[in-house]
């Protein structure tokens, strides 16, 4: 079942220092707000994954 929550709550509940995370979107839809919320919350040592849609088969 879907859980609706603010971006602030979603980041706080789901990301921890040292996690691996993918911020996904196509060109202008890259989720800048989510990345900025991670920075605001001071989450560190993340491994970031970027999947480039131009290379999918």
GUGU-298067 format. One record per atom (N, C-alpha, C): residue in three letters; x, y, z; residue number from 1. Coordinates in steps of 0.05 Angstrom, whole numbers, plus 32768, in hexadecimal, padded with zeros to 4 digits. Layout:
BEGIN
  type    xx    yy    zz  seq
   ala     X     Y     Z  NUM
...
END
This chain:
BEGIN
  type    xx    yy    zz  seq
   unk  8011  7FE9  8000    1
   unk  8000  8000  8000    1
   unk  8012  8019  8000    1
   unk  800A  802D  7FF1    2
   unk  8019  8046  7FEF    2
   unk  8018  8055  8009    2
   unk  802D  8063  800F    3
   unk  802F  8073  8027    3
   unk  8035  8090  801E    3
   unk  8024  80A2  8023    4
   unk  8028  80BE  801C    4
   unk  8035  80CC  8034    4
   unk  804B  80DA  802E    5
   unk  8058  80EA  8043    5
   unk  8068  8100  8036    5
   unk  8070  8113  8046    6
   unk  8080  8129  803B    6
   unk  809B  811F  8032    6
   unk  80A8  812E  8022    7
   unk  80C4  8127  8019    7
   unk  80D6  8126  8031    7
   unk  80D3  8139  8043    8
   unk  80E3  813A  805B    8
   unk  80E0  8120  806B    8
   unk  80C8  8117  806F    9
   unk  80C3  80FE  807D    9
   unk  80CE  80E6  806E    9
   unk  80CA  80E5  8054   10
   unk  80D3  80CF  8044   10
   unk  80F1  80CB  8045   10
   unk  8100  80E1  8043   11
   unk  811D  80E0  8045   11
   unk  8125  80D7  8061   11
   unk  8119  80E3  8075   12
   unk  8121  80DD  8091   12
   unk  811C  80BF  8098   12
   unk  8107  80B4  808D   13
   unk  8100  8098  8094   13
   unk  810E  8083  8083   13
   unk  8119  808B  806C   14
   unk  8123  8078  8059   14
   unk  8140  8079  8052   14
   unk  814E  808F  8059   15
   unk  816A  8091  8052   15
   unk  817B  8094  806B   15
   unk  8191  8086  806C   16
   unk  81A5  8088  8082   16
   unk  81C0  808C  8076   16
   unk  81D2  8097  8087   17
   unk  81EE  809A  807E   17
   unk  81F8  807F  8073   17
   unk  8206  8081  805D   18
   unk  8213  8069  8051   18
   unk  8201  8059  803E   18
   unk  81E7  8062  803A   19
   unk  81D5  8053  8028   19
   unk  81DD  8057  800B   19
   unk  81D2  8046  7FFA   20
   unk  81D4  8049  7FDD   20
   unk  81B8  8051  7FD3   20
   unk  81B7  8066  7FC3   21
   unk  819E  8071  7FBA   21
   unk  819F  807A  7F9D   21
   unk  8189  8076  7F8F   22
   unk  8186  8080  7F73   22
   unk  8172  8096  7F73   22
   unk  8179  80AD  7F69   23
   unk  8167  80C3  7F64   23
   unk  8161  80C3  7F46   23
   unk  8149  80BB  7F3F   24
   unk  8142  80B6  7F23   24
   unk  8130  80CB  7F16   24
   unk  8134  80CF  7EFD   25
   unk  8123  80E1  7EED   25
   unk  8130  80E5  7ED2   25
   unk  8121  80F0  7EC0   26
   unk  812B  80F5  7EA5   26
   unk  8130  8113  7EA2   26
   unk  8148  811A  7E9C   27
   unk  8151  8136  7E97   27
   unk  8146  814A  7EAB   27
   unk  8130  8157  7EA3   28
   unk  8125  816C  7EB4   28
   unk  8115  8162  7ECC   28
   unk  8111  8147  7ECE   29
   unk  8102  813C  7EE4   29
   unk  8114  8130  7EFA   29
   unk  812E  8134  7EF8   30
   unk  8140  812B  7F0D   30
   unk  8137  8137  7F28   30
   unk  8133  8127  7F3C   31
   unk  8127  8131  7F55   31
   unk  8139  8142  7F67   31
   unk  813D  815B  7F5F   32
   unk  814E  816D  7F6E   32
   unk  8145  8170  7F8B   32
   unk  812B  8172  7F8F   33
   unk  8120  8177  7FAA   33
   unk  8128  8160  7FBD   33
   unk  8128  8147  7FB3   34
   unk  812F  8131  7FC4   34
   unk  814D  8132  7FCB   34
   unk  815E  8139  7FB8   35
   unk  817A  813C  7FBD   35
   unk  817F  8152  7FD1   35
   unk  8171  8168  7FCE   36
   unk  8175  817F  7FE0   36
   unk  816C  8178  7FFC   36
   unk  8157  8168  7FFF   37
   unk  814D  815F  8019   37
   unk  8162  814E  8027   37
   unk  816F  813C  8018   38
   unk  8184  812C  8023   38
   unk  819B  813D  802E   38
   unk  81A2  8152  801F   39
   unk  81B7  8164  8028   39
   unk  81AD  8173  8041   39
   unk  8195  817D  8041   40
   unk  818A  818B  8059   40
   unk  818B  817A  8072   40
   unk  8186  8160  806E   41
   unk  8185  814E  8086   41
   unk  81A1  8144  808D   41
   unk  81B5  814C  807E   42
   unk  81D0  8145  8085   42
   unk  81D8  8128  8082   42
   unk  81CA  811A  8070   43
   unk  81D0  80FD  806C   43
   unk  81EA  80FC  805C   43
   unk  81FC  80EB  8065   44
   unk  8217  80EB  805A   44
   unk  821F  80CF  804F   44
   unk  8235  80CF  8040   45
   unk  8242  80B6  8036   45
   unk  822F  80A5  8025   45
   unk  821E  80B2  8015   46
   unk  820C  80A3  8004   46
   unk  821B  809A  7FEB   46
   unk  8213  8084  7FE0   47
   unk  821B  807B  7FC6   47
   unk  8204  8081  7FB4   47
   unk  8208  8093  7FA0   48
   unk  81F3  809C  7F8E   48
   unk  81F4  808C  7F74   48
   unk  81DD  8083  7F6B   49
   unk  81DB  8075  7F52   49
   unk  81CB  8086  7F3E   49
   unk  81D5  8089  7F26   50
   unk  81C7  8098  7F12   50
   unk  81C4  8085  7EFA   50
   unk  81AB  807E  7EF3   51
   unk  81A6  806D  7EDC   51
   unk  81A0  807F  7EC5   51
   unk  81B0  807D  7EB0   52
   unk  81AD  808E  7E98   52
   unk  819A  8080  7E85   52
   unk  8182  808C  7E80   53
   unk  816F  807F  7E6E   53
   unk  8178  807D  7E51   53
   unk  818C  808C  7E49   54
   unk  8195  808A  7E2E   54
   unk  81A3  806F  7E28   54
   unk  81AB  8060  7E3D   55
   unk  81BA  8048  7E39   55
   unk  81A9  802E  7E3E   55
   unk  818F  8031  7E41   56
   unk  817E  801A  7E45   56
   unk  8178  800D  7E2A   56
   unk  8175  7FF3  7E2A   57
   unk  816E  7FE5  7E12   57
   unk  8151  7FE0  7E10   57
END
